[in-house]
Amino acid sequence: MKKMLTIITLCLTIAISAGCGKEEYKAADIDENVDKCEVCQMQVGDNEYAVQIQLKDKKTLKFDDLGDLFLWKQKNGTEQIGAQFVRDYHTKAWILLENATYIYDKSIRTPMAYGVISFAEKADAEKFVSEQGSGQIMTSENLDGHKWESDKEMMKKMHGDQKHDDGNMDHEGEAHEDQEHEGKDDSPGHKEHK
């Protein structure tokens, strides 16, 4: 009887331990009709540029560009972050930010012109750089030290003369007929960048 009680106690301890431990986070779906970037308030497109943070309280913050996610972190810190997700540039599959490989190049058009894209596999990132003939391969650790600056000239081409909340664009004004943005913009005359 004592041996049986020990075995049951051991099994319960293992079962409880397996349920405890690392918190599980899962990327949330993007709803282009509802989701707005936490930084610039533009609609978040269900595309390869969408990124998100899940806070420890399970609240999900969505961003239309990786640069905006990092601006949010600079302003709010990382203490409440449970997980961060980016998308593979080719497949749009969600991956943990720390597991992805990144490419930075000023000429890469992203929704807010930060020029950083993500890949699930380093080999895919290397192939992209080889095919494009430019780009700097980065790790998630490199992103923390990266100088997050939006390309003002590219922003002007994509969004006209509006100003961003970080000092580069202010999304209060009307969109211009010729503006392009990879995410969804609910302002009049908006066209989606292909």
Kinemage of the C-alpha trace (Angstrom):
@kinemage 1
@onewidth
@group {chain A} dominant
@subgroup {mainchain}
@vectorlist {calphas} color= white
{ca met a 1} P 0.000 0.000 0.000
{ca lys a 2} L 2.812 2.390 0.901
{ca lys a 3} L 4.571 1.572 -2.389
{ca met a 4} L 1.347 2.223 -4.350
{ca leu a 5} L 0.862 5.583 -2.591
{ca thr a 6} L 4.443 6.568 -3.449
{ca ile a 7} L 3.904 5.675 -7.120
{ca ile a 8} L 0.641 7.659 -7.277
{ca thr a 9} L 2.294 10.656 -5.595
{ca leu a 10} L 5.215 10.478 -8.021
{ca cys a 11} L 2.850 10.287 -11.028
{ca leu a 12} L 0.847 13.265 -9.782
{ca thr a 13} L 4.020 15.275 -9.210
{ca ile a 14} L 5.225 14.545 -12.757
{ca ala a 15} L 1.811 15.411 -14.242
{ca ile a 16} L 1.627 18.698 -12.326
{ca ser a 17} L 5.216 19.569 -13.267
{ca ala a 18} L 4.508 18.937 -16.940
{ca gly a 19} L 1.576 21.348 -16.815
{ca cys a 20} L 3.651 24.020 -15.126
{ca gly a 21} L 6.662 25.727 -16.532
{ca lys a 22} L 7.006 27.792 -19.667
{ca glu a 23} L 3.937 29.770 -20.679
{ca glu a 24} L 2.526 28.861 -24.080
{ca tyr a 25} L 1.885 31.692 -26.516
{ca lys a 26} L 0.403 31.422 -29.980
{ca ala a 27} L 0.280 34.092 -32.679
{ca ala a 28} L -3.168 35.591 -33.176
{ca asp a 29} L -4.818 35.880 -36.569
{ca ile a 30} L -4.821 39.246 -38.323
{ca asp a 31} L -8.200 40.800 -39.062
{ca glu a 32} L -7.577 43.555 -41.605
{ca asn a 33} L -11.007 45.058 -40.888
{ca val a 34} L -10.245 45.581 -37.199
{ca asp a 35} L -6.521 45.414 -36.388
{ca lys a 36} L -4.591 48.658 -36.182
{ca cys a 37} L -0.907 49.163 -35.497
{ca glu a 38} L -0.223 50.079 -31.869
{ca val a 39} L 2.234 52.781 -32.975
{ca cys a 40} L 0.953 54.407 -36.167
{ca gln a 41} L -2.731 53.395 -35.951
{ca met a 42} L -2.773 52.270 -39.602
{ca gln a 43} L -4.561 49.046 -40.416
{ca val a 44} L -2.425 45.920 -40.140
{ca gly a 45} L -2.390 43.910 -43.350
{ca asp a 46} L -2.557 40.126 -43.244
{ca asn a 47} L 0.798 39.989 -45.007
{ca glu a 48} L 4.474 39.165 -44.575
{ca tyr a 49} L 5.126 42.451 -42.725
{ca ala a 50} L 2.606 41.962 -39.892
{ca val a 51} L 4.181 41.367 -36.485
{ca gln a 52} L 2.832 41.078 -32.965
{ca ile a 53} L 3.608 41.032 -29.288
{ca gln a 54} L 1.692 38.927 -26.805
{ca leu a 55} L 1.856 40.331 -23.325
{ca lys a 56} L 2.078 38.084 -20.280
{ca asp a 57} L -1.595 38.867 -19.580
{ca lys a 58} L -2.349 37.373 -23.073
{ca lys a 59} L -3.272 40.737 -24.632
{ca thr a 60} L -2.053 40.875 -28.248
{ca leu a 61} L -0.505 44.024 -29.730
{ca lys a 62} L -0.272 44.118 -33.523
{ca phe a 63} L 2.012 46.175 -35.745
{ca asp a 64} L 2.169 46.782 -39.502
{ca asp a 65} L 5.991 46.916 -39.572
{ca leu a 66} L 8.758 45.391 -37.453
{ca gly a 67} L 10.163 48.884 -36.907
{ca asp a 68} L 6.964 49.948 -35.157
{ca leu a 69} L 7.187 46.914 -32.849
{ca phe a 70} L 10.680 48.019 -31.823
{ca leu a 71} L 9.543 51.627 -31.340
{ca trp a 72} L 6.826 50.318 -29.015
{ca lys a 73} L 9.411 48.289 -27.069
{ca gln a 74} L 11.713 51.317 -26.756
{ca lys a 75} L 8.852 53.343 -25.299
{ca asn a 76} L 7.208 50.642 -23.124
{ca gly a 77} L 10.018 48.257 -22.231
{ca thr a 78} L 10.004 44.466 -22.402
{ca glu a 79} L 9.016 43.415 -18.876
{ca gln a 80} L 5.394 42.578 -19.776
{ca ile a 81} L 6.204 40.806 -23.068
{ca gly a 82} L 5.403 37.090 -23.136
{ca ala a 83} L 6.227 36.413 -26.795
{ca gln a 84} L 6.953 38.241 -30.041
{ca phe a 85} L 6.000 36.942 -33.458
{ca val a 86} L 7.094 37.826 -36.989
{ca arg a 87} L 6.199 36.280 -40.317
{ca asp a 88} L 8.300 34.463 -42.851
{ca tyr a 89} L 8.693 36.740 -45.877
{ca his a 90} L 7.829 33.977 -48.356
{ca thr a 91} L 5.227 31.820 -46.572
{ca lys a 92} L 3.687 34.309 -44.095
{ca ala a 93} L 3.949 31.581 -41.416
{ca trp a 94} L 4.228 32.944 -37.858
{ca ile a 95} L 7.576 32.408 -36.135
{ca leu a 96} L 8.961 33.548 -32.810
{ca leu a 97} L 10.974 36.727 -33.255
{ca glu a 98} L 14.015 35.192 -31.582
{ca asn a 99} L 14.026 32.228 -34.009
{ca ala a 100} L 13.921 34.203 -37.260
{ca thr a 101} L 16.704 35.536 -39.478
{ca tyr a 102} L 16.379 39.097 -40.747
{ca ile a 103} L 17.523 41.182 -43.672
{ca tyr a 104} L 17.963 44.922 -43.523
{ca asp a 105} L 18.383 47.063 -46.594
{ca lys a 106} L 17.287 50.652 -46.965
{ca ser a 107} L 15.787 49.811 -50.378
{ca ile a 108} L 13.425 47.099 -49.049
{ca arg a 109} L 9.895 48.506 -49.053
{ca thr a 110} L 8.062 47.752 -45.839
{ca pro a 111} L 4.847 49.460 -44.703
{ca met a 112} L 6.604 52.095 -42.594
{ca ala a 113} L 9.893 52.058 -44.563
{ca tyr a 114} L 12.127 50.501 -41.894
{ca gly a 115} L 13.534 48.064 -44.483
{ca val a 116} L 13.700 44.918 -42.315
{ca ile a 117} L 12.102 41.606 -43.337
{ca ser a 118} L 12.099 38.202 -41.622
{ca phe a 119} L 12.706 34.602 -42.665
{ca ala a 120} L 12.118 31.319 -40.839
{ca glu a 121} L 15.271 29.822 -42.373
{ca lys a 122} L 18.689 31.469 -42.582
{ca ala a 123} L 19.272 29.791 -45.962
{ca asp a 124} L 16.225 31.603 -47.387
{ca ala a 125} L 17.561 34.929 -46.127
{ca glu a 126} L 20.980 34.217 -47.663
{ca lys a 127} L 19.343 33.298 -50.969
{ca phe a 128} L 17.315 36.527 -50.927
{ca val a 129} L 20.462 38.627 -50.369
{ca ser a 130} L 22.289 36.714 -53.110
{ca glu a 131} L 19.447 37.208 -55.588
{ca gln a 132} L 18.957 40.900 -54.737
{ca gly a 133} L 22.665 41.673 -54.614
{ca ser a 134} L 22.312 43.650 -51.377
{ca gly a 135} L 21.110 43.387 -47.813
{ca gln a 136} L 22.548 42.804 -44.378
{ca ile a 137} L 21.671 39.519 -42.645
{ca met a 138} L 20.792 39.996 -38.992
{ca thr a 139} L 19.785 37.905 -35.977
{ca ser a 140} L 17.194 38.845 -33.380
{ca glu a 141} L 20.053 39.962 -31.121
{ca asn a 142} L 21.192 42.378 -33.848
{ca leu a 143} L 17.711 43.924 -33.958
{ca asp a 144} L 18.011 45.251 -30.405
{ca gly a 145} L 21.047 47.304 -31.402
{ca his a 146} L 19.703 48.273 -34.836
{ca lys a 147} L 19.049 51.970 -35.459
{ca trp a 148} L 15.310 51.974 -36.205
{ca glu a 149} L 14.868 54.802 -38.663
{ca ser a 150} L 12.157 55.053 -41.245
{ca asp a 151} L 13.406 56.032 -44.713
{ca lys a 152} L 11.873 59.500 -45.076
{ca glu a 153} L 12.148 59.575 -48.864
{ca met a 154} L 10.464 56.183 -49.213
{ca met a 155} L 7.761 57.254 -46.754
{ca lys a 156} L 7.134 60.385 -48.784
{ca lys a 157} L 6.737 58.295 -51.949
{ca met a 158} L 4.381 55.846 -50.209
{ca his a 159} L 2.403 58.219 -47.990
{ca gly a 160} L 2.815 61.761 -49.261
{ca asp a 161} L 3.492 64.526 -46.747
{ca gln a 162} L 1.852 62.955 -43.710
{ca lys a 163} L 3.939 62.604 -40.545
{ca his a 164} L 4.416 59.348 -38.602
{ca asp a 165} L 3.915 59.223 -34.834
{ca asp a 166} L 7.643 58.643 -34.327
{ca gly a 167} L 8.308 62.005 -35.974
{ca asn a 168} L 8.333 60.768 -39.561
{ca met a 169} L 4.611 60.346 -40.304
{ca asp a 170} L 1.380 61.767 -38.901
{ca his a 171} L -1.532 59.636 -39.995
{ca glu a 172} L -4.118 62.270 -39.152
{ca gly a 173} L -4.057 63.756 -42.656
{ca glu a 174} L -5.726 62.413 -45.766
{ca ala a 175} L -3.991 59.867 -47.942
{ca his a 176} L -2.933 60.950 -51.408
{ca glu a 177} L -4.235 59.224 -54.547
{ca asp a 178} L -0.757 57.994 -55.485
{ca gln a 179} L 0.301 56.722 -52.067
{ca glu a 180} L 1.140 53.076 -51.548
{ca his a 181} L 1.238 51.114 -48.284
{ca glu a 182} L 1.662 47.382 -47.799
{ca gly a 183} L -0.763 47.360 -44.871
{ca lys a 184} L -4.363 48.465 -45.163
{ca asp a 185} L -5.080 52.175 -44.777
{ca asp a 186} L -8.668 53.219 -44.287
{ca ser a 187} L -8.067 56.741 -45.509
{ca pro a 188} L -9.649 57.814 -48.821
{ca gly a 189} L -7.767 57.159 -52.038
{ca his a 190} L -5.475 54.515 -50.563
{ca lys a 191} L -3.879 51.979 -52.933
{ca glu a 192} L -2.159 48.806 -51.777
{ca his a 193} L 1.530 48.380 -52.647
{ca lys a 194} L 2.303 45.174 -54.571
